[in-house]
Amino acid sequence: MKSKRILVWFRNDLRLHDNEMLVEAIAKSDSILPVYFFDPHYFQSTNFDTAKTGANRAQFLLESIAALRLAFQKLGGDVLLLQGSPEELMADLVEKYEISEVYHHREVAPEETLISTKVEDLLWKLKINLRHFIGHTLYNKEDLPFPIKDIPDVFAQFKKKTERDAIVKSCFLSPEEIIFVENEEWGELPSMADLGFEPGVDIPSEQPFSGGEDAGLQHLKDLLVEGADIYLKPVKHSADKQGFSSRLSGWLSLGCLSPRKVYWLVKEAEGAFGGNANFNQILLGLLWRDYFRFMFKKHGIEFFQEPDFEKELFSVTDNDNPELQKWKTGNTGHTLIDKYMQELNEHGFIPHAGRLLVATFLVHVLKVHWTNGAVYFEDKLIDYAPASNWGNWANVAGVGKDAKSKNTFDLDKQIKILETAVSDAASLA
Ligand SMILES: Cc1cc2nc3c(=O)[nH]c(=O)nc-3n(C[C@H](O)[C@H](O)[C@H](O)COP(=O)(O)OP(=O)(O)OC[C@H]3O[C@@H](n4cnc5c(N)ncnc54)[C@H](O)[C@@H]3O)c2cc1C
C-alpha cells in the first residue's frame, strides 16, 4: 500500500514546541516533508520606496530558519529550503514527493491569505487537501466566548470577556521522533545576497537578538528567572518612564515562540517569584496581539475606517515629502524622535512607547498619511507582523475599529509626552 506523506509548510511558525500542525502531521502520516519557501514576494521593493523585508529582519529570519533546520537535523531529518513562491512550486513538489496532504498554519492578513488561497486552489485541482491549523494566537477562535463575527471591536470589552470566559490551552509537546520523507537534497540556506541585498549590507555586528526557537526560549527563561527586572533601565526621558519591554516580539512574530508557551512560562514564573507589573504587561501584550489578529479575521480590510484606504496604499505622492524623509532618517530635529528612528534603522526594534511617539509625530505633527509610516515599519521592524503593525498604525491615525477608545490610543497623552520630551531635551542641552 502507498505510504501517506504529509508536506508541512512552515510559514511564521518556525518552531517545534507547541506546534499542533507538526504534531498532527506526524500522527496522521507515515512520513513528513517539512518545507520552507523563501518567497520573492517578501523581498521586493514597494511603491513607497521601501523594502517589504529590510536587512535586520531578513537576517533574523535566516537565523530562525537555520535553527529550525538544526532542530530537524538533530531528529535525523531536515527542512527543504526552496527559493520561489509556494504558488509556483507546490504542484511540482507534491508530485515529486508523492504527497497526500499539505498542512499549514492559517494567516489572517490579506496578502498572506491570498497566497494560501492560491495554493489551496491549485492543490484542489490535484485532489490534494490543504489543511489549516491555528497556531498564532493565545486563544483558539473556537475557545473564545463569541463567534468571530461578534468579537467586540473595543479592546477593553474583548479583554474583559476573553479573560473571564475563555481558557488558554496547554502547549503541544515538541516531537521527540519524526520519520522524514527520504530526500537527498535539502537545499542551501540562502545568503543575504541571494535574497537580493547588496553585498556588504549594513547590519550591526552586535544585534540585540538572534533568531530561532532556542534563542527565543533562552531569552524568555532568562527574563523570567530574573523576575523581569533586567530590562528596567534608568529613566532619562519622560517617554522611557512608560517602561518595561520584554523584547519577545521578534520571536513571536516569526513563531519561534508560541504565545501559549510565553503565557504558561509567565504563569510558572508568577508561581515562583510572585506576580509583578512586568509579567502583567507581557500577558496584556499577548491579548493585544490576539485582538488585532481577530480584528483582521473579522473585518479584513474593512478594519480600516477610511474610505480611501486602498487608494492611499497605492499612492506614491508622499515619497518626496522632505518631512517624511527627515522622519525616516532621524533628522527631524526633535531629540527623542530622532533617537528612536535611528535606533529603529540600526537595530530594527524600538519599544512600544517609542513606536507610539514616532507614529504620533508623523501623523499628527508632520501630517503625513499614516500608511507611509506603516510601510516604513514593515521594512525596518525585526518583529513586523501585519495585523499588529497595521492595526496599531490605524489606531494611532484614528482609523482603527477601536480608534476612539482611551484604552487604545490617547492622542492628548502622546502629545504631552512629546512636549515634555522636547523640554527635557532642551534642559539637558
Ligand atoms: C505604530 C506601531 C506599530 C507596531 N508594529 C508592530 C509589529 O509590526 N509587530 C509587533 O509585534 N508589534 C507591533 N507593535 C506593538 C508593540 O509596540 C510591540 O509588540 C512591542 O513594542 C514589542 O516589544 P516587547 O516584545 O518588549 O513588548 P511587551 O510589552 O513586552 O509585550 C509582550 C508581547 O505582546 C505583544 N504586544 C505588546 N503590545 C502589543 C500591541 N500594542 N499590539 C500587538 N501586540 C502587542 C508583542 O508580541 C510583545 O512581544 C506596534 C505598535 C505601534 C504603536
The ligand as a MOL file (V3000), in Angstrom:
LIG
                    3D

  0  0  0     0  0            999 V3000
M  V30 BEGIN CTAB
M  V30 COUNTS 53 58 0 0 0
M  V30 BEGIN ATOM
M  V30 1 C 2.8460 52.0790 15.2920 0
M  V30 2 C 3.0470 50.7260 15.9170 0
M  V30 3 C 3.4550 49.6400 15.1250 0
M  V30 4 C 3.6370 48.3750 15.7020 0
M  V30 5 N 4.0470 47.3190 14.9050 0
M  V30 6 C 4.1910 46.0850 15.4560 0
M  V30 7 C 4.6060 44.9670 14.6720 0
M  V30 8 O 4.7950 45.0540 13.4600 0
M  V30 9 N 4.7920 43.7730 15.2910 0
M  V30 10 C 4.5670 43.6110 16.6370 0
M  V30 11 O 4.7720 42.5030 17.1510 0
M  V30 12 N 4.1400 44.6390 17.3890 0
M  V30 13 C 3.9490 45.8650 16.8650 0
M  V30 14 N 3.5470 46.9140 17.6470 0
M  V30 15 C 3.1050 46.6270 19.0310 0
M  V30 16 C 4.1710 46.7890 20.1180 0
M  V30 17 O 4.7440 48.0630 20.0610 0
M  V30 18 C 5.2540 45.7180 20.0600 0
M  V30 19 O 4.6730 44.4490 20.0420 0
M  V30 20 C 6.1470 45.8110 21.2860 0
M  V30 21 O 6.7680 47.0730 21.3440 0
M  V30 22 C 7.1990 44.7310 21.2490 0
M  V30 23 O 8.0350 44.8730 22.3590 0
M  V30 24 P 8.0270 43.8310 23.5310 0
M  V30 25 O 8.1870 42.4580 22.9920 0
M  V30 26 O 9.0400 44.2950 24.5160 0
M  V30 27 O 6.5490 44.0110 24.1180 0
M  V30 28 P 5.9320 43.6960 25.5540 0
M  V30 29 O 5.3200 44.9400 26.0700 0
M  V30 30 O 6.8860 43.0010 26.4290 0
M  V30 31 O 4.6980 42.7390 25.1940 0
M  V30 32 C 4.8090 41.3110 25.0360 0
M  V30 33 C 4.3040 40.9180 23.6530 0
M  V30 34 O 2.9490 41.2880 23.4590 0
M  V30 35 C 2.7160 41.7070 22.1070 0
M  V30 36 N 2.2780 43.1090 22.1180 0
M  V30 37 C 2.5220 44.0370 23.0610 0
M  V30 38 N 1.8910 45.2020 22.7530 0
M  V30 39 C 1.2310 44.9910 21.6080 0
M  V30 40 C 0.3770 45.7990 20.7920 0
M  V30 41 N 0.0490 47.0750 21.1010 0
M  V30 42 N -0.0960 45.2690 19.6550 0
M  V30 43 C 0.1900 43.9970 19.3040 0
M  V30 44 N 0.9600 43.1800 20.0470 0
M  V30 45 C 1.4700 43.6660 21.1780 0
M  V30 46 C 4.0400 41.5510 21.3680 0
M  V30 47 O 4.0540 40.3040 20.7210 0
M  V30 48 C 5.0540 41.5840 22.5100 0
M  V30 49 O 6.2460 40.8930 22.2270 0
M  V30 50 C 3.3760 48.1990 17.1000 0
M  V30 51 C 2.9800 49.3010 17.8670 0
M  V30 52 C 2.8280 50.5440 17.2860 0
M  V30 53 C 2.3950 51.7070 18.1430 0
M  V30 END ATOM
M  V30 BEGIN BOND
M  V30 1 1 1 2
M  V30 2 1 2 3
M  V30 3 2 2 52
M  V30 4 2 3 4
M  V30 5 1 4 5
M  V30 6 1 4 50
M  V30 7 2 5 6
M  V30 8 1 6 7
M  V30 9 1 6 13
M  V30 10 2 7 8
M  V30 11 1 7 9
M  V30 12 1 9 10
M  V30 13 2 10 11
M  V30 14 1 10 12
M  V30 15 2 12 13
M  V30 16 1 13 14
M  V30 17 1 14 15
M  V30 18 1 14 50
M  V30 19 1 15 16
M  V30 20 1 16 17
M  V30 21 1 16 18
M  V30 22 1 18 19
M  V30 23 1 18 20
M  V30 24 1 20 21
M  V30 25 1 20 22
M  V30 26 1 22 23
M  V30 27 1 23 24
M  V30 28 2 24 25
M  V30 29 1 24 26
M  V30 30 1 24 27
M  V30 31 1 27 28
M  V30 32 2 28 29
M  V30 33 1 28 30
M  V30 34 1 28 31
M  V30 35 1 31 32
M  V30 36 1 32 33
M  V30 37 1 33 34
M  V30 38 1 33 48
M  V30 39 1 34 35
M  V30 40 1 35 36
M  V30 41 1 35 46
M  V30 42 1 36 37
M  V30 43 1 36 45
M  V30 44 2 37 38
M  V30 45 1 38 39
M  V30 46 1 39 40
M  V30 47 2 39 45
M  V30 48 1 40 41
M  V30 49 2 40 42
M  V30 50 1 42 43
M  V30 51 2 43 44
M  V30 52 1 44 45
M  V30 53 1 46 47
M  V30 54 1 46 48
M  V30 55 1 48 49
M  V30 56 2 50 51
M  V30 57 1 51 52
M  V30 58 1 52 53
M  V30 END BOND
M  V30 END CTAB
M  END
